[in-house]
């Protein structure tokens, strides 16, 4: 994990430069945040859906999903959204459903759009659970720099009072959490999207909270992912036999195999095209121009994310080929 940290920092800076270069002059990043509304997905599970957009001050960084499950002994939240203000809005949605307090927050991974709201739940006394593999990132210079940048770009929703909140319980592997007679199966499926990826399965209701292993109706954010293991992890998710999937981004899914296939096909295409270029020592720019992106270029955020995804995959495949 320590070996990966310098790569994360370098790739983050390179990715940020590429992302800014991708944006056409005058392209508006800001969008108005939609009204947050909790949608029921099973007798005890609910979720809220973020925008298919870049995080901005105007949308309060509401670009990811979060879920919650109501039990007789309290509410279990899955992911905390991208700012303390959003977390407070999520708490308000929970109060519309139940007077029960939030007892636990399960973090699927420590990306900013899923964790900057943690302090609001921690203040309420919720116990935070995450996989121990997140500690390297949480204590890194990359995470600190990302927070400093967010305090400027996402102000006033992320500011000097917004902090990185560690888990109260760091998991070393899988765990079955029981709250009010409801079983939550927490399975570690990283390193995939991140080293610490957790998914949460409710076997009683066949609901799977897939975190960012599943991006629906938009281009995935690959970042410094282990895309080869990510593809394998999608097969693990199919083994849960879920009838409903709450993705990390995008609308609810009731067609697990079909919707996972989009993410899988995209990752496979990146690895095939960039892997061949890396093995042949082809320059990235030539490889990118020569690749057929037509199967994916219609998807939201393709223009702002695809080039960065391809570049990071090229670096990954180049390193693996050595």
Phi, psi and omega in degrees: 000323181293330178295325183286338188298314177298325178295320178299314182295314180297314183293327178297314181294318179295320180294322180295319178297316180296320180298316179294324180292333182286334187285122178295150181305128176086001180291125182284127175275333188277141171222152177289137178293130178288160175297130179280130180222125177286129180248129180281132182244347178197177181307328183238356186249145181220163173208161172239145187247126178276175180285152167273080188203169170282148177294140181209168176298322183293326181258010176059018183070030179274076184236007179227169179262159170217155180230166172209151182233127181267124177238167178296343183248010179138179185252134175253123181258140175247110182073152194243006179070180196261012173195156177301324180297320178295321178298321177295322177293323177295319176301322178295321177295321179297320181294336175290336184265321186205149173276355181297143178284160173279120183260331183219147168234124177259125181262119179288328177188160188265053169268149190306320184288354179247349190234345184293348176270358186302324186296332178293322179284323178298321178298328180279356177095010180289147177268127185260131179240138177203168179276142185300337181298344179286344186297322180300317179289316184301326182263014186266163174293327178300314180296321180295316180294322179297319179294318178299317178296318180295326178297334176271310187286334185248013177296146004269006187285328170243121187218196183296340180271353178275129182230170175271119186258120178284165177286154171279333178225117178264121182274141176261354181190212180283160180207143170254116179258129178246123179226118179058033180083358179262131181264131175244119177266112179260119181238131177278122181238014176268169001284123178226258173299319172220166176298332189262010186311126171241144167242155184235124183240133174257098185295330182296330185239003177055043177250130180243122171267107193266358183057211184270017168288338180236118171251125183248134175062027175197164178291133175293155169266115186272318179055225179262040184291152166273086189293331177295314178289329177301317178298318178296322181296328178297326175294324176298318180297321179298332180291345178287344180058040179286142174266341179225132178240129171261108181282167176290333179216138176101175185288163178304147180241133172243007177234080191304307185296317181297315185284328175290333183296326178300310179298315181298313182298320181295314179298318180297320179295317177301313184292321181293310184290313182284330178294317178297318179297318180295318179295324181275359182062030176285138175300146183303314183302318179294319181295319182295316181294328184278348184277138176275111181256010190299333182288344187234348189291348177277349187280148177304141177071010177302313185295327184267343185244332191296316182297318178296317177300316181295318181295315179296323178292321176302315178297318179298312182291326177296317179294317181293333182283345182283000000 
